[in-house]
Amino acid sequence: MKLKTVFLLHKPQHMMMDWQGQKLAEQLMQIMLFSFAAVGFLTGYVLGSFQMMILIYAGGVVLTTLVTVPNWPFFNRHPLKWLDPSEAEKHPKPQRQQAASSKKKSSKK
């Protein structure tokens, strides 16, 4: 089976992360990267090995990427609730206001 066919047959319910999931992914990324940087630096300093420091941090970057980039189910705990089109028609739409910049007064010098 071709790869294109597989993607056409597979239609996941939630293609995008919800807002709280995005916030959680961002927080996890920051905490994990900082933690691996600190552990890598301390280990490299104690052992006197720059290579060990870089390996620990690189492993942390890979692990952080595997945790935060895919759309895991725990990032979709709060799905967005959209109005049905018929329900949306019942609510008034916001009106555009004229910008104050269009009513500029000329100043005298």
N, CA and C atoms as an extended XYZ file, in Angstrom:
327
Properties=species:S:1:pos:R:3:atomname:S:1:resname:S:1:resid:I:1 pbc="F F F"
N         0.845       -1.173        0.000 N   MET     1
C         0.000        0.000        0.000 CA  MET     1
C         0.892        1.238        0.000 C   MET     1
N         0.550        2.191       -0.828 N   LYS     2
C         1.360        3.395       -0.933 CA  LYS     2
C         1.144        4.297        0.280 C   LYS     2
N         2.147        5.095        0.583 N   LEU     3
C         2.090        5.986        1.733 CA  LEU     3
C         0.962        7.000        1.600 C   LEU     3
N         0.747        7.501        0.385 N   LYS     4
C        -0.324        8.471        0.156 CA  LYS     4
C        -1.685        7.859        0.473 C   LYS     4
N        -1.877        6.602        0.117 N   THR     5
C        -3.130        5.911        0.392 CA  THR     5
C        -3.343        5.755        1.885 C   THR     5
N        -2.282        5.458        2.613 N   VAL     6
C        -2.376        5.308        4.061 CA  VAL     6
C        -2.827        6.615        4.693 C   VAL     6
N        -2.270        7.740        4.263 N   PHE     7
C        -2.653        9.027        4.824 CA  PHE     7
C        -4.086        9.402        4.467 C   PHE     7
N        -4.547        9.004        3.285 N   LEU     8
C        -5.916        9.314        2.892 CA  LEU     8
C        -6.928        8.475        3.664 C   LEU     8
N        -6.568        7.233        3.990 N   LEU     9
C        -7.473        6.364        4.731 CA  LEU     9
C        -7.526        6.714        6.210 C   LEU     9
N        -6.443        7.198        6.755 N   HIS    10
C        -6.356        7.510        8.179 CA  HIS    10
C        -6.785        8.958        8.412 C   HIS    10
N        -7.921        9.138        9.068 N   LYS    11
C        -8.404       10.488        9.372 CA  LYS    11
C        -8.595       10.600       10.882 C   LYS    11
N        -7.596       11.084       11.595 N   PRO    12
C        -7.723       11.189       13.045 CA  PRO    12
C        -8.783       12.222       13.434 C   PRO    12
N        -9.372       12.021       14.597 N   GLN    13
C       -10.412       12.919       15.078 CA  GLN    13
C        -9.869       14.310       15.380 C   GLN    13
N        -8.735       14.379       16.044 N   HIS    14
C        -8.173       15.664       16.457 CA  HIS    14
C        -6.836       15.867       15.767 C   HIS    14
N        -6.808       16.750       14.806 N   MET    15
C        -5.573       16.993       14.075 CA  MET    15
C        -4.668       17.976       14.810 C   MET    15
N        -5.268       18.831       15.652 N   MET    16
C        -4.470       19.871       16.292 CA  MET    16
C        -4.594       19.780       17.806 C   MET    16
N        -3.535       20.197       18.464 N   MET    17
C        -3.494       20.255       19.902 CA  MET    17
C        -4.419       21.361       20.405 C   MET    17
N        -5.080       21.150       21.547 N   ASP    18
C        -5.901       22.222       22.096 CA  ASP    18
C        -5.009       23.253       22.795 C   ASP    18
N        -5.613       24.371       23.211 N   TRP    19
C        -4.826       25.483       23.770 CA  TRP    19
C        -4.106       25.083       25.052 C   TRP    19
N        -4.787       24.366       25.941 N   GLN    20
C        -4.137       23.935       27.176 CA  GLN    20
C        -3.034       22.920       26.877 C   GLN    20
N        -3.225       22.103       25.859 N   GLY    21
C        -2.194       21.148       25.453 CA  GLY    21
C        -0.955       21.842       24.919 C   GLY    21
N        -1.153       22.928       24.175 N   GLN    22
C        -0.015       23.704       23.676 CA  GLN    22
C         0.753       24.334       24.828 C   GLN    22
N         0.015       24.830       25.822 N   LYS    23
C         0.669       25.431       26.990 CA  LYS    23
C         1.459       24.369       27.754 C   LYS    23
N         0.863       23.193       27.926 N   LEU    24
C         1.544       22.099       28.617 CA  LEU    24
C         2.795       21.663       27.863 C   LEU    24
N         2.702       21.551       26.543 N   ALA    25
C         3.863       21.160       25.738 CA  ALA    25
C         4.984       22.185       25.874 C   ALA    25
N         4.639       23.468       25.867 N   GLU    26
C         5.644       24.531       26.019 CA  GLU    26
C         6.312       24.462       27.394 C   GLU    26
N         5.511       24.257       28.447 N   GLN    27
C         6.074       24.161       29.794 CA  GLN    27
C         6.966       22.935       29.934 C   GLN    27
N         6.509       21.801       29.415 N   LEU    28
C         7.336       20.588       29.462 CA  LEU    28
C         8.653       20.783       28.727 C   LEU    28
N         8.588       21.425       27.559 N   MET    29
C         9.798       21.655       26.779 CA  MET    29
C        10.796       22.504       27.569 C   MET    29
N        10.320       23.590       28.158 N   GLN    30
C        11.221       24.472       28.900 CA  GLN    30
C        11.825       23.768       30.109 C   GLN    30
N        11.001       23.049       30.866 N   ILE    31
C        11.490       22.358       32.063 CA  ILE    31
C        12.492       21.271       31.689 C   ILE    31
N        12.158       20.472       30.671 N   MET    32
C        13.044       19.375       30.285 CA  MET    32
C        14.369       19.879       29.729 C   MET    32
N        14.326       20.886       28.859 N   LEU    33
C        15.581       21.402       28.292 CA  LEU    33
C        16.464       22.017       29.372 C   LEU    33
N        15.860       22.778       30.286 N   PHE    34
C        16.649       23.374       31.364 CA  PHE    34
C        17.237       22.288       32.263 C   PHE    34
N        16.436       21.274       32.588 N   SER    35
C        16.917       20.193       33.456 CA  SER    35
C        18.077       19.432       32.822 C   SER    35
N        17.941       19.078       31.550 N   PHE    36
C        19.028       18.360       30.882 CA  PHE    36
C        20.264       19.239       30.729 C   PHE    36
N        20.068       20.534       30.531 N   ALA    37
C        21.220       21.438       30.438 CA  ALA    37
C        21.953       21.492       31.775 C   ALA    37
N        21.199       21.588       32.871 N   ALA    38
C        21.818       21.654       34.197 CA  ALA    38
C        22.524       20.342       34.538 C   ALA    38
N        21.850       19.220       34.297 N   VAL    39
C        22.458       17.912       34.587 CA  VAL    39
C        23.681       17.691       33.708 C   VAL    39
N        23.581       18.030       32.443 N   GLY    40
C        24.716       17.877       31.532 CA  GLY    40
C        25.894       18.731       31.944 C   GLY    40
N        25.616       19.985       32.329 N   PHE    41
C        26.702       20.869       32.742 CA  PHE    41
C        27.380       20.351       34.009 C   PHE    41
N        26.573       19.987       35.012 N   LEU    42
C        27.157       19.504       36.270 CA  LEU    42
C        27.944       18.209       36.065 C   LEU    42
N        27.398       17.290       35.282 N   THR    43
C        28.106       16.033       35.008 CA  THR    43
C        29.397       16.299       34.242 C   THR    43
N        29.322       17.145       33.240 N   GLY    44
C        30.521       17.487       32.468 CA  GLY    44
C        31.565       18.179       33.317 C   GLY    44
N        31.126       19.033       34.241 N   TYR    45
C        32.060       19.754       35.113 CA  TYR    45
C        32.742       18.796       36.091 C   TYR    45
N        31.930       17.921       36.718 N   VAL    46
C        32.483       16.982       37.699 CA  VAL    46
C        33.432       15.992       37.030 C   VAL    46
N        33.054       15.479       35.872 N   LEU    47
C        33.897       14.505       35.177 CA  LEU    47
C        34.987       15.167       34.339 C   LEU    47
N        34.858       16.455       34.127 N   GLY    48
C        35.825       17.162       33.290 CA  GLY    48
C        35.734       16.735       31.835 C   GLY    48
N        34.501       16.441       31.399 N   SER    49
C        34.312       15.926       30.044 CA  SER    49
C        33.289       16.772       29.288 C   SER    49
N        33.796       17.523       28.324 N   PHE    50
C        32.918       18.319       27.469 CA  PHE    50
C        32.043       17.405       26.622 C   PHE    50
N        32.612       16.294       26.177 N   GLN    51
C        31.872       15.344       25.350 CA  GLN    51
C        30.670       14.778       26.111 C   GLN    51
N        30.854       14.426       27.380 N   MET    52
C        29.756       13.885       28.183 CA  MET    52
C        28.659       14.933       28.359 C   MET    52
N        29.051       16.181       28.566 N   MET    53
C        28.085       17.265       28.720 CA  MET    53
C        27.223       17.398       27.462 C   MET    53
N        27.861       17.395       26.302 N   ILE    54
C        27.139       17.538       25.038 CA  ILE    54
C        26.251       16.324       24.779 C   ILE    54
N        26.734       15.119       25.092 N   LEU    55
C        25.929       13.911       24.887 CA  LEU    55
C        24.676       13.908       25.759 C   LEU    55
N        24.807       14.317       27.012 N   ILE    56
C        23.645       14.368       27.904 CA  ILE    56
C        22.641       15.394       27.406 C   ILE    56
N        23.123       16.555       27.013 N   TYR    57
C        22.207       17.594       26.528 CA  TYR    57
C        21.553       17.173       25.208 C   TYR    57
N        22.316       16.578       24.304 N   ALA    58
C        21.751       16.126       23.023 CA  ALA    58
C        20.695       15.041       23.247 C   ALA    58
N        20.970       14.130       24.166 N   GLY    59
C        19.962       13.119       24.509 CA  GLY    59
C        18.710       13.753       25.085 C   GLY    59
N        18.897       14.801       25.888 N   GLY    60
C        17.753       15.528       26.435 CA  GLY    60
C        16.942       16.227       25.366 C   GLY    60
N        17.619       16.788       24.381 N   VAL    61
C        16.912       17.451       23.276 CA  VAL    61
C        16.092       16.428       22.491 C   VAL    61
N        16.669       15.262       22.231 N   VAL    62
C        15.948       14.215       21.499 CA  VAL    62
C        14.740       13.734       22.310 C   VAL    62
N        14.934       13.475       23.602 N   LEU    63
C        13.838       13.022       24.451 CA  LEU    63
C        12.744       14.091       24.557 C   LEU    63
N        13.150       15.346       24.711 N   THR    64
C        12.187       16.448       24.781 CA  THR    64
C        11.385       16.546       23.491 C   THR    64
N        12.049       16.370       22.364 N   THR    65
C        11.358       16.410       21.074 CA  THR    65
C        10.345       15.276       20.968 C   THR    65
N        10.719       14.079       21.416 N   LEU    66
C         9.804       12.937       21.357 CA  LEU    66
C         8.600       13.111       22.280 C   LEU    66
N         8.771       13.847       23.367 N   VAL    67
C         7.669       14.057       24.306 CA  VAL    67
C         6.756       15.193       23.861 C   VAL    67
N         7.320       16.275       23.339 N   THR    68
C         6.514       17.476       23.106 CA  THR    68
C         6.037       17.686       21.674 C   THR    68
N         6.702       17.135       20.678 N   VAL    69
C         6.308       17.425       19.292 CA  VAL    69
C         5.116       16.593       18.814 C   VAL    69
N         5.072       15.273       19.029 N   PRO    70
C         3.896       14.537       18.547 CA  PRO    70
C         2.623       14.972       19.285 C   PRO    70
N         1.508       14.796       18.631 N   ASN    71
C         0.221       15.171       19.212 CA  ASN    71
C        -0.305       14.012       20.068 C   ASN    71
N         0.272       13.847       21.259 N   TRP    72
C        -0.120       12.769       22.156 CA  TRP    72
C        -1.523       13.035       22.696 C   TRP    72
N        -2.264       11.981       23.067 N   PRO    73
C        -3.638       12.173       23.567 CA  PRO    73
C        -3.727       13.064       24.808 C   PRO    73
N        -2.717       13.073       25.671 N   PHE    74
C        -2.815       13.909       26.863 CA  PHE    74
C        -2.693       15.399       26.550 C   PHE    74
N        -2.364       15.759       25.315 N   PHE    75
C        -2.383       17.161       24.906 CA  PHE    75
C        -3.763       17.581       24.400 C   PHE    75
N        -4.706       16.645       24.321 N   ASN    76
C        -6.046       16.930       23.788 CA  ASN    76
C        -7.139       16.669       24.816 C   ASN    76
N        -6.904       17.008       26.064 N   ARG    77
C        -7.899       16.779       27.107 CA  ARG    77
C        -9.014       17.821       27.104 C   ARG    77
N        -8.777       18.973       26.515 N   HIS    78
C        -9.747       20.071       26.521 CA  HIS    78
C       -10.060       20.490       25.086 C   HIS    78
N       -10.836       19.689       24.353 N   PRO    79
C       -11.103       20.039       22.948 CA  PRO    79
C       -11.937       21.314       22.841 C   PRO    79
N       -11.737       22.037       21.755 N   LEU    80
C       -12.509       23.250       21.511 CA  LEU    80
C       -13.938       22.877       21.154 C   LEU    80
N       -14.878       23.666       21.652 N   LYS    81
C       -16.288       23.428       21.355 CA  LYS    81
C       -16.764       24.531       20.428 C   LYS    81
N       -16.955       24.191       19.173 N   TRP    82
C       -17.398       25.151       18.171 CA  TRP    82
C       -18.916       25.148       18.102 C   TRP    82
N       -19.482       26.305       17.761 N   LEU    83
C       -20.921       26.389       17.561 CA  LEU    83
C       -21.300       25.737       16.240 C   LEU    83
N       -22.484       25.135       16.209 N   ASP    84
C       -23.013       24.645       14.944 CA  ASP    84
C       -23.306       25.852       14.056 C   ASP    84
N       -23.226       25.707       12.739 N   PRO    85
C       -23.508       26.845       11.856 CA  PRO    85
C       -24.895       27.439       12.079 C   PRO    85
N       -25.892       26.597       12.356 N   SER    86
C       -27.242       27.122       12.589 CA  SER    86
C       -27.297       27.933       13.877 C   SER    86
N       -26.558       27.512       14.888 N   GLU    87
C       -26.510       28.244       16.156 CA  GLU    87
C       -25.731       29.543       16.009 C   GLU    87
N       -24.700       29.536       15.195 N   ALA    88
C       -23.878       30.732       15.000 CA  ALA    88
C       -24.667       31.834       14.303 C   ALA    88
N       -25.612       31.466       13.443 N   GLU    89
C       -26.425       32.464       12.739 CA  GLU    89
C       -27.345       33.218       13.694 C   GLU    89
N       -27.698       32.622       14.822 N   LYS    90
C       -28.603       33.261       15.780 CA  LYS    90
C       -27.928       34.387       16.552 C   LYS    90
N       -26.619       34.330       16.665 N   HIS    91
C       -25.888       35.324       17.449 CA  HIS    91
C       -25.465       36.483       16.555 C   HIS    91
N       -25.571       37.718       17.065 N   PRO    92
C       -25.166       38.872       16.243 CA  PRO    92
C       -23.657       38.889       16.021 C   PRO    92
N       -23.285       39.317       14.841 N   LYS    93
C       -21.870       39.417       14.513 CA  LYS    93
C       -21.360       40.782       14.945 C   LYS    93
N       -20.116       40.883       15.389 N   PRO    94
C       -19.570       42.181       15.792 CA  PRO    94
C       -19.494       43.128       14.600 C   PRO    94
N       -19.817       44.377       14.846 N   GLN    95
C       -19.783       45.398       13.804 CA  GLN    95
C       -18.422       46.064       13.786 C   GLN    95
N       -17.976       46.457       12.603 N   ARG    96
C       -16.703       47.164       12.481 CA  ARG    96
C       -16.875       48.595       12.953 C   ARG    96
N       -15.882       49.065       13.689 N   GLN    97
C       -15.885       50.457       14.119 CA  GLN    97
C       -14.917       51.224       13.250 C   GLN    97
N       -15.241       52.490       12.998 N   GLN    98
C       -14.342       53.297       12.186 CA  GLN    98
C       -13.125       53.649       13.019 C   GLN    98
N       -11.980       53.560       12.400 N   ALA    99
C       -10.725       53.839       13.097 CA  ALA    99
C       -10.609       55.324       13.397 C   ALA    99
N       -10.041       55.638       14.548 N   ALA   100
C        -9.857       57.033       14.947 CA  ALA   100
C        -8.841       57.724       14.050 C   ALA   100
N        -7.968       56.940       13.419 N   SER   101
C        -6.936       57.542       12.575 CA  SER   101
C        -7.522       58.158       11.311 C   SER   101
N        -8.717       57.727       10.915 N   SER   102
C        -9.319       58.297        9.711 CA  SER   102
C        -9.883       59.688        9.959 C   SER   102
N       -10.016       60.067       11.226 N   LYS   103
C       -10.554       61.381       11.570 CA  LYS   103
C        -9.471       62.286       12.148 C   LYS   103
N        -8.299       62.245       11.569 N   LYS   104
C        -7.188       63.059       12.061 CA  LYS   104
C        -7.465       64.529       11.788 C   LYS   104
N        -7.116       65.331       12.764 N   LYS   105
C        -7.234       66.776       12.593 CA  LYS   105
C        -5.858       67.321       12.273 C   LYS   105
N        -5.830       68.269       11.383 N   SER   106
C        -4.534       68.855       11.041 CA  SER   106
C        -4.114       69.798       12.157 C   SER   106
N        -2.862       69.708       12.541 N   SER   107
C        -2.348       70.568       13.612 CA  SER   107
C        -1.558       71.717       13.010 C   SER   107
N        -1.699       72.890       13.646 N   LYS   108
C        -0.983       74.082       13.176 CA  LYS   108
C         0.331       74.199       13.918 C   LYS   108
N         1.359       74.644       13.206 N   LYS   109
C         2.673       74.808       13.833 CA  LYS   109
C         2.992       76.251       14.022 C   LYS   109
